[in-house]
Amino acid sequence: MSASSFYRGCAPVLLAASLAACAGQGGPSVPAVGPSSANFGAAQPDVVDPALRRITIYTANRDGQSVLGFNVKDRGNAAPSIAISGSNTTLSQPDSLAMDSKGHIYAANDSGTQVAVFAKGANGNVAPSRIIGGRKSHLGLTEGLLIDPFDDLWVTDYQNDAITEYAPGAKGNVKPIDTISGSNTQLASPTGMAMDSSGNLYVANKFGPSVVAFASGASGNATPIVTIAGSNTGLQRPFAIAFDQNQRLLVADEHVGVLVFAAGANGNVAPVAVISGFSSATGVLADTYNHIWVADFSGNSIKEFASNANGNATPLRTIHGSKTTLNGATFLALH
């Protein structure tokens, strides 16, 4: 991990292991606080605070060959306000997504070996502003993307059980500035990533199944400081992960739903909640109100839940229908 990646104390808003925005560093303009403490965590009505009305929720729409964006006030059979698709985009079954503090969109194709970066506000059949890839990049089969609070790009290599890191603005056949790989790492088909409030890097292992975490500053053949694994965890096929505002770990598991682990969870521990009722949960994030947003890959939908949701809970909001063009939604990001 490069010196630029050391966590320096500001509190990031970590969104689906995709968006890491830090106050004062160009992050999206979102409210600093949510509902009053008297009812925080209770189910909130299906309304959108005026300050959030300009916020867009993005998803990698794998089988739709696109990246889609919806306004957070959208519900039901709403058409996307953003649809990046077409031959110029280089997108072909995109299933990885991230956004940096400037609003640049990062996407990688399923089984692809490069990362396409689109300009802020990109829409339609547009070419990427830059592409990261090539022999020097050491990119294998990309599966998860993360932008940290300093706009470094992290990429999981599903094929080679590795994580590579790239400096802000990286372009072309560029070398990573750091790599985490080796037998000590316990990486096993790594997918989604998230960073906690101390700058520790959490990674989902699809075929562990487990979630492991590396200390801020970890590099090379590092040993995890956290390993969440075992029969009590309920993990079967974890894909995307994120932290909420209380540092609970949210895990979107393709076979289970969203497993919620207490802050600081480690070992063979049971989740404190499991949100079910999905065909295949493949994307998750928590907004500044601690509402939980979930992408359902096979259900072709995006759903919003209260922070205390558990079991087969009724969503506060569902985006679904033919006009949405959702078809295999995976990782999510807000901006």
Order of alpha helices (4+ residues) and beta strands (2+ residues): beta-beta-beta-beta-beta-beta-beta-beta-beta-beta-beta-beta-beta-beta-beta-beta-beta-beta-beta-beta-beta-beta-beta-beta-beta-beta
